[in-house]
Amino acid sequence: MGKTSILHQIHHYALDDPHKIALYCNWQPARDMHGLRNILLTSIQDSEDQVLVRQGISEKATRDWSFRRVLDQIVKKAREQDIRVLLLIDEPEDILLKLAETDPYLLKQLRQSSLREGLHTVIVSSPKLRELWNLPWATSPFWEGFDRRYIGPIEWEEAANLVRQAQSSSPLAVPDTLVQSILESTGQIPWLIQSVGNRLECDKQEPITEKLQVPDIVWSTHDYDERFETDYKSLSRNERCVLRSVGRLRRPSDVSKTAQDCGLPEAEVLKAWSFLEKLGYVKQNAPGCCMISNRFLNEWLAQGLWKSCEDEKEKLLTTDTVSRRQVAIAEEYERISILEPRPRGHEFQKLFASIAAHHGWSQDESVRTSNEEMDVIIHRGREYYLIECKWERDRVQARVIRELRGKLDNRTGVQGVVVSMSGFTSGAVQQVEDYVGSRVILLFGPEDVRSMVYESTALDDLLNKKYGALVSRKEALFS
């Protein structure tokens, strides 16, 4: 079952429940919020349950309303009738990524509307929308609050029914041997099965016999290139490297061989395997052994078509001038960027310690005294910095600056750094500038961190630049 099929099935089940209304919305045509509003209103008109129309939710009545207001009224009117609204969103990639780039405020509004009480929102998409975890928002990440699921391989019996289109009024009579061949070739991935099954449907004027083979059905494996490219671009560098390595070996690969081939710790290989297995692109045929799950992806990898998918960041990280350590730092940054806030904070301080070590500083992480705890201490010779690392929803406030000042006052000859991936309030910046006569505290923002991760900006250069601006102009710099 593919993404769209899941939404249609939810819609079908909702029709039998008098306390639910399902609104199916294909967002692919939308170019802005006005387009989303029109798609939502069309969904109401097309709904087999006209309760919302009777309640005054129509194109004419809502001509001047925004998407958010229309959705709020839908939920309000439905709740008055003791009805729960299911908002089923298909093909959202283009509009969501466009809003992320051009108008993050509207994207935040869209997220808030989708998670409001009385509304159950189901969004199906390609892995491409993993990118929304990495937006530098001071508030909650876009996907926080959504329960994520991956459409991986399905069970043999369910996959066989999908080949034969058993749910159809006129199912296909496909021999068991051909079903087995299709499932082995597709790795039981629903969208691949559906694609092959659609070819059978198109050609059903020809008899489906046991002599028919998968190559007779699939005209060209290039028909799947676009989907593979989309999914490949959504993978992290580690996941891409592991996928290419497993495909290159063309046989079951154990974790140690893959780790050696990619230059990665075995733990990172296992993490990549786990996610690729959720997508259905690799399978573990024995404990600690992995292989590509389907022949179509195998051929796509073997032909080197993945090379056209590499973005500028990937090219940067694979140049000969960049050390393996820097690549590992970049991958670790990408890994923790999609974590939930609580574990992400601790992992971020370890990452910053690794960055400092990479730039030649000695470092100690999670340092405790009898009544204090420091995230990171870096030092070189007699130069010491106490560092507080924050990757939270909200901007760092003045309270954090004052707390660090208290720790600095208990020591001699040491300076402070606060690193925040969500930025700083004006009060926090003012507090740093007020302290400059007695204590030096430097601020690092999200772009400062990313410049060290991806652009090889030296930590020393940033420290010197920020120190100079603070001491000479009483200006707390961060980006």
N, C-alpha and C positions, 0 to 999 in steps of 0.2 A: 504494500500500500504506500503510495507516494504522499507528499505533503498535502496537495490539494484534495486527494481522496480522503485524508483524515478529516479535513474540514467539512467535506460533504457528508461524511458519515455522522459527525457530530450534529450537523444541521438536520439530518434525517431523524436521529434519535430525539432531537428537541421538538420535532413536530408532534411526537406522541406524548409530550409532557405539557399539560395545560399551564404549568407554572414557569415555563421557559419560552423565550423568543430568541431565535438564532438569526443573526444578521451577517450574511457572508459578504465580505468586501474585498475585491481584488484591487490592490493599490497600484498596480503596475502603471496604469495610464496617468496617475496623478503627478502633477508637476509642482503643486504648492498646496497650502492648506485649503484653499477654495476648492481645489480638485478633490481633496479628501472629503470635504463636506458634501459635494455633489454625489460622490460614490456612496456615501452613507445614506443619503436621502433616496437614491435609486434602490439601495438594498431594502429600505423600508417599503417602498412601493412594490418591489418584487416579492416581498415576504408573503408566504401563504397565509400567515396570521395577520389580519388587518387591524389588530387592536390598536397599534400605534397611530395608524391613519385615522381611526375613529377618535383618537384622543387629540387630534389636531397637529400631529407631526407630519407635515407634508411640504412639498416644494413651495407651494404658494404661501403657506403660513409662516415659513421660515426663510423667506427670500433674503433678508438682511442679517441672518444669524451667522455666527462663526461656527466652525467645526465643533469647538468645545461646547458652545451653548446648545447646539443641536444634540450632542451626545448627553449633556447634562439633563436636558428635557426628556430625552428618550428614557434614561434611567429613572428619572422622577416619575414620569407617567406610568412606567411599568411597575414601579414599586407600589404606586397607589392601587394597582390591580393585583398586588401580591405576585408579581411576575419578575423573574430574574432574566437579565439580558446577557446573551452570549454574543460577544463581538468576535467574529472569525475573520482574521486578516491574512490574506494571501499576497504573495509577491510584493513584500514591503521594502525590498533592498534599495531600490533606486531613490525613492522619496526619503527614506530615513537617513541614508548616507548623504544625500543632498542637504537635508536640514542640518545634519551634524556639521557640515562644512560651511554653510551659508548663514544659518540662523539657529544656533544652539538654544536660544531662549524658547523658540517655538517647539523644538524637539523636547525640551523639558516639560513644556505645557502638555504636549502630546502624551508623554509618559505619565504625568499626573492624572490626566483624564482617563487613560487606559487602566489605571490601578484604583480608580475610585470605588467606593463601597456600592454594592448593588450591581456591579458589572464584572463579568468574568471574560477576560480577553485572552484569546488564543492566537498567537502569531506563529506562522510557519515560514521558514526562510532557509536559505543556504547558509553554510557556516560563515559566509562573508560578513554577516552581521556580528560576529565576535568582536569586530573592530569597535563596536559601541561600548565595550567594557573599558577601552583605553582612552576615552575622552577625558580631557583635564578639567573635569567639573569639580566645583567646590561642594556640590551637593551629591546625593546618591548617584551611583552609576546608572545608566539607562536600564540595564537588565536587572538591577536589584529589585527584588519583589516578584520577579517572574520565576516560575519553576521550570528549569531547562530540561529538555528531553532531546535525545538524538534518534533519528530514524536509521537504525542499522539493519543488519540482516534479520529476516523474519524466519519463523519456524518452517520446516520442510512442507508440512501439510498446507499451511497458509500460503506459502509461496507457490505450491502446485495449483491451488485454487485460483491464485492470481494469474498464472499462465493460462489456465483454461477459462478465465473470466467467469468463475462459477456464480458470481453475484448477478450476472447479466441474465436477461430473459432468454437469450440464445447463446449459452456457453459453447466454447469450442471443444471439439472432440480431439484432444491432443494425446497421442500415445504416450504411455509411461516412459518409454525409452527417450523420447524427445523432451519430455518434461525434465527428466534427469539431466540430460545434456544441457538444457537451458539453465537449470539451477546451478549446475557445476560451473558453467561459463560466467554466470552473473554473480556468483557468490551469494545468492539469495538476497541481493540488494533490491528493494522494492522498485525504485525508479528504473533500474536496468531491466528488471523483469517486465515491467509495464511497457517499456519501449519495445522489447522483443515481442511481447504479446500483441502490441498494436500492429506490428508488421504481419503477424499471423492473421490478425483481423482484416488487414488490408488485402491480404493475398488469399482469403479463405475461399475464393472461387476455385483455387487450385486445391486438390485433395491434400490433407495433412496426413502423411504416411510415416511409417517408422523409418523409411529411408531418408527422410528430410533431416538435415543437420543444421546446427546454429549458423554456420557460414552461409547456408542457402537462404536463411531468413534475414540476416543482418547484411545489408548492402555494403556498408562501410563502417569501420570502427571510428572513423573521423566524425561520424554523426554525434559522438559523445564528447568530442574535444572541448566544446565550450563549457560543459558541466564540469569536466575534470579541471579545466583551467580555473574556473570560479572557486572550486573547493581548494585547489592547490594554493591559490593566492591567499586564502584565509588561514593557512597553516603557519605556525611559527617556524623559525629557521631550523630548530631541532627536529620538528615533525617532518619538514620537507626533506632534510638530510636522511632521516631514518627511512622515509618512504622510498627515496631514490636508492638507498643502499639495499633495502630488501628486494626492490625490483631488479636491481643490477645483478644480484647473485642468482636470480632465476631459480632458486631452490630454497627450501626451508633454511632460515638463517637463525643462529642462536644469538643470544644477547651479547656475548663477548665478541663475536665476529662483527656484529653491527656496531658495537661501541668502538671497536678498533678502526673500522672503516670510516666512521663519522668523527672520530676523535672526541668522543663524548664519554662521560661517566656512565656506567651501566644503569644507574638509577634514572638518569635522564632518558636513556633509550627506553626503559620500561614505561616511563610517563608518556613518551611519544607513542609507543605501541598501544597503550591504553586508549588514548584519544582516537587514534587511527582505527582501532578496532570498533569503537563506538560508531564511527562513520561507516564501518563495513568495508574499509579498504585493505585491511590486513586481517589475518586470522591466525590464531595460535593453534597449530596442528599438533603440538606436543608441549609439555611444560618447558618454558624458556626458549621455544622455537617459534618463528613467525614467518609468514609468507604472504604475498599479494593474494587477495581473495578472488579476483576475477580476471579473465583473460583480456578484457577491454582496457582496463587500467594498466595491465602488464604491457600491452602493446603500445599504449600512449607513452609510458615511461621509457620503453626500449627505443622508441623513435626519437627520444630527446625533445619532445614537444614542450616539456616543462621549462626549457631554457627561455622561451619567450615570455614566461610568466614572472620572471624575477624582477622585483621592483628595485628602485635605487638604493633603498636601505640594504637589501640583500646583496647587491653588487658591492656596496661599500664594505660589508662585513666579510666578503669573500676575496677581497684584494690581497695580494701578497704582502702589502705594507702593514696590514693590520694583524696584531698578534692573536694567537689562539685565546689568550686570556681575555682580551678585549671582546672577542666574539662571545665568550662564555658570559661576560658581564651583560652584554646586550641581550642574550637569551634569557638570563636570569631576570632582567628588568621586565621583559615581555611576559615571563611566567607569572611574576608576582602582580603584574598590573591587572590581571583578571581575577585575583583572589578577592574574597570578602574582606571588609575593612579590618576586622580584628586580626586574623592571621597575617594580613598584608603589612600591618605596621611593624611587626617583629621581623618579618622577612626583609622589609625595606632597610632597617638599620643594619642588617647583615650585608645587604647589597652595598650600602654606602661605605661600610668598612672595607669591602672588597675593592671598591673604586679607589679608596685612599691607599690601600696596599699596592694596587696596580700603578699608582703614581708615586710610589717610593716612600710612603709614610708607614711607620709602624703603627699598629692599631690594636685596640682592645675593645671588645664588644660586650655589652651588658655588664658593665662594671658596677659592683655594689659595695657600699660601705655599711656601717652599722645603721645609718639613718638616711642614706641617699642611694639613688640608682641613676647611672648615666648610660644613655643608649650606646654611645661610641666615644672613645678617647683616641685621638690621633696625635702622634708626636714624632719629631725628628730633631735629634740633638736635644737642646733645651727648650724647643718651641712646642707648646702643648695647646690643643684645642679640645674643649668639651663640646660634644655635638648631640643635639636633640633632633630626632628624625620623626617626621609626621607625614602620614599618607591617609588623611581622613576626609570626611565629606565636606567639612566647613573650613574656612580659612583660619589660620592660627591667630589667636587673640593675644592681647597684651599680657594676660596672665601667664602664658608660657614663657614670655621674655622675662618677667619678674622672677619666676621660679628658677630659670637658668641663672639669672643674676645672683640669686641667693647661693647657688652652688659655687659660682665663681668667687664670691666674697669669702668663702671658706678656704681659698687657695691663693697662692702667690704665683705670679708670672704665667697665668693661664688665660686664654681667651675663649670666647664662645661662638658657636655656630648653630643656627636653627635652620633645618632643611624641611620645607613644606611643599608637597606636591599639589596643594590646593591654594597656595598663596598666603598672604598675610592681610589682616585688617589694617586700616589706617592707624588705629590705636596701637597695634603692635609695632608698626614702623616708627611711629612717633616715640614710643618707649625706647626703642633702640637708639634713636637719635638723641634723646634726653640723657641717656646713660654714657654718651661718648666721652665725657670729661673724666669718668672714673672707670668705666669698663667697656671693652670692645666686644660687641656681639654682631656677627655677620649673618646675613640672610641669604639663603639659597632657595630659589623657586623652581618650578617644574622644568622650565627651559634650561636653567643652569644644569640640572641633573641630566636632562636628555643630551645636552651638548657634550657632557663627559662620557655618556654612554655611547653615542653614535658618531660624534664628530671629533673625538680624540682631544677635546679641549682639556688642557692640563689643570688639575686641581690647584696647583700653585698659582697659575695665571689668574684664576678666579679669586682666590684668596687675596692676592696682591691688589687686584683691581678694586675689590670691595673694601679692603682695608684702607687704601688710599683715598677713596671717595668719602668714607666715613670720617677719617681723621682730618682730612684737609677741608672738606666742604660740609661736614655733618650730614651726609646724605647716605641713607641705607639703600644700597642697590640690590635688586634681585630681578630675575626674569623667569 
